[in-house]
Amino acid sequence: MRLDGRQAVITGGGSGIGRAIALRLASEGASVAIVDINEASASAVATEIEKAGGTARAYVLDVADADAAVEVMKQVAEDLGGIGILVNNAGITRDNLLIRMSPDDWDLVLKINLKGTFNCTRAAARIMMAGRWGRVINISSVIGQIGNIGQASYGASKAGIVALTKTTARELASRGITANAIAPGFIETPMTEKLSEKVRDGLNSMLIIKRFGKPEDIANLVAFLASDEADYITAQTINVDGGMAS
Ligand SMILES: NC(=O)c1ccc[n+]([C@@H]2O[C@H](COP(=O)([O-])OP(=O)(O)OC[C@H]3O[C@@H](n4cnc5c(N)ncnc54)[C@H](O)[C@@H]3O)[C@@H](O)[C@H]2O)c1
């Protein structure tokens, strides 16, 4: 299997896209660390993987907490024998029109989505560098490229992830580590199920492929980027969006 012997950390691995990524990487042979702020969902995904014959452990972490990120990554490396793959997937929305968006909500979204990606990359990079091989895969969004009404904070956090990815790629390349971002379009998950029919119809009209995405559509690309086949791909943002942002 193409990820045999690799250890993968997936933040926000307890739900939606993160869950699909964790299941997929485990099915390709990686031992996986499901890292989530929600203990119950992280444990449920780890159990699901173990039942299917894979190797998984659950860890509780608020990615916004830099010190805790260092501790959790150390623990993961100890438990799994290193960290080769980091998928920064944990993310939230606190949508509101710009003039109604509270500074606190702005800060929270930036702190979890953007700073959380920095915190986990910083903590895992030291461990990856020691192994002289690594894959950092950051989940951005089409909203970071095209913006969206009500999503000033979310879009800014996701655009920031693209810039962070490029610097990560440049700083870590000499240690055999690549860094890439994925920009999903509209994916059916708990995050998007609360959107109204009107918003869904508007988004649907932007699609070239006339269906919303599935978490597995994102997991397919993560599995490829995490593999040795993607050895010469770094600093890229790849859209998996049915053509939405084209
Ligand atoms: N669903 C979409 O259409 C879509 C589109 C583009 C990008 N994305 C991005 O994909 C990622 C996953 O989204 P999803 O749709 O699966 O969402 P989701 O809400 O289903 O899952 C997010 C997971 O992150 C966890 N989480 C939230 N805050 C956290 C924190 N502070 N620390 C650790 N874990 C935390 C949650 O507990 C949850 O398990 C997010 O970064 C999101 O922005 C989603």
The ligand as an SDF file (V2000), in Angstrom:
LIG
                    3D

 44 48  0  0  0  0  0  0  0  0999 V2000
  -17.4630   21.7620    3.5510 N   0  0  0  0  0  0  0  0  0  0  0  0
  -17.0580   22.5880    2.6090 C   0  0  0  0  0  0  0  0  0  0  0  0
  -17.7830   22.9050    1.6460 O   0  0  0  0  0  0  0  0  0  0  0  0
  -15.6800   23.1650    2.6610 C   0  0  0  0  0  0  0  0  0  0  0  0
  -15.2530   23.9400    1.5840 C   0  0  0  0  0  0  0  0  0  0  0  0
  -13.9740   24.4840    1.5920 C   0  0  0  0  0  0  0  0  0  0  0  0
  -13.1500   24.2520    2.6660 C   0  0  0  0  0  0  0  0  0  0  0  0
  -13.5880   23.5170    3.7200 N   0  0  0  0  0  0  0  0  0  0  0  0
  -12.6740   23.3380    4.8420 C   0  0  0  0  0  0  0  0  0  0  0  0
  -12.5020   21.9650    5.1080 O   0  0  0  0  0  0  0  0  0  0  0  0
  -12.2110   21.7880    6.4940 C   0  0  0  0  0  0  0  0  0  0  0  0
  -13.1660   20.7530    7.0840 C   0  0  0  0  0  0  0  0  0  0  0  0
  -14.4940   21.2370    6.9390 O   0  0  0  0  0  0  0  0  0  0  0  0
  -15.7900   20.3190    7.1230 P   0  0  0  0  0  0  0  0  0  0  0  0
  -16.7750   20.8000    6.1350 O   0  0  0  0  0  0  0  0  0  0  0  0
  -15.4100   18.8870    7.1660 O   0  0  0  0  0  0  0  0  0  0  0  0
  -16.2660   20.8380    8.5640 O   0  0  0  0  0  0  0  0  0  0  0  0
  -16.8410   20.0730    9.8580 P   0  0  0  0  0  0  0  0  0  0  0  0
  -17.4590   21.1480   10.6730 O   0  0  0  0  0  0  0  0  0  0  0  0
  -17.6560   18.8980    9.4430 O   0  0  0  0  0  0  0  0  0  0  0  0
  -15.5170   19.5250   10.5740 O   0  0  0  0  0  0  0  0  0  0  0  0
  -14.5900   20.3560   11.1810 C   0  0  0  0  0  0  0  0  0  0  0  0
  -13.8900   19.5910   12.2770 C   0  0  0  0  0  0  0  0  0  0  0  0
  -12.9310   20.4750   12.8820 O   0  0  0  0  0  0  0  0  0  0  0  0
  -13.0350   20.3610   14.2880 C   0  0  0  0  0  0  0  0  0  0  0  0
  -12.5870   21.6050   14.9270 N   0  0  0  0  0  0  0  0  0  0  0  0
  -13.2360   22.7950   14.9680 C   0  0  0  0  0  0  0  0  0  0  0  0
  -12.5350   23.6790   15.6710 N   0  0  0  0  0  0  0  0  0  0  0  0
  -11.4090   23.0630   16.0840 C   0  0  0  0  0  0  0  0  0  0  0  0
  -10.2910   23.4540   16.8730 C   0  0  0  0  0  0  0  0  0  0  0  0
  -10.2050   24.6830   17.3770 N   0  0  0  0  0  0  0  0  0  0  0  0
   -9.3030   22.5650   17.0910 N   0  0  0  0  0  0  0  0  0  0  0  0
   -9.3950   21.2980   16.5940 C   0  0  0  0  0  0  0  0  0  0  0  0
  -10.4320   20.8620   15.8680 N   0  0  0  0  0  0  0  0  0  0  0  0
  -11.4300   21.7310   15.6140 C   0  0  0  0  0  0  0  0  0  0  0  0
  -14.5000   20.0920   14.5480 C   0  0  0  0  0  0  0  0  0  0  0  0
  -14.7140   19.5250   15.8350 O   0  0  0  0  0  0  0  0  0  0  0  0
  -14.8330   19.1360   13.4010 C   0  0  0  0  0  0  0  0  0  0  0  0
  -14.5620   17.7940   13.7570 O   0  0  0  0  0  0  0  0  0  0  0  0
  -12.3270   23.1750    7.1410 C   0  0  0  0  0  0  0  0  0  0  0  0
  -11.0580   23.7680    7.2310 O   0  0  0  0  0  0  0  0  0  0  0  0
  -13.1760   23.9400    6.1340 C   0  0  0  0  0  0  0  0  0  0  0  0
  -12.9510   25.3180    6.2020 O   0  0  0  0  0  0  0  0  0  0  0  0
  -14.8310   22.9750    3.7460 C   0  0  0  0  0  0  0  0  0  0  0  0
  1  2  1  0
  2  3  2  0
  2  4  1  0
  4  5  1  0
  4 44  2  0
  5  6  2  0
  6  7  1  0
  7  8  2  0
  8  9  1  0
  8 44  1  0
  9 10  1  0
  9 42  1  0
 10 11  1  0
 11 12  1  0
 11 40  1  0
 12 13  1  0
 13 14  1  0
 14 15  2  0
 14 16  1  0
 14 17  1  0
 17 18  1  0
 18 19  2  0
 18 20  1  0
 18 21  1  0
 21 22  1  0
 22 23  1  0
 23 24  1  0
 23 38  1  0
 24 25  1  0
 25 26  1  0
 25 36  1  0
 26 27  1  0
 26 35  1  0
 27 28  2  0
 28 29  1  0
 29 30  1  0
 29 35  2  0
 30 31  1  0
 30 32  2  0
 32 33  1  0
 33 34  2  0
 34 35  1  0
 36 37  1  0
 36 38  1  0
 38 39  1  0
 40 41  1  0
 40 42  1  0
 42 43  1  0
M  CHG  2   8   1  16  -1
M  END
$$$$
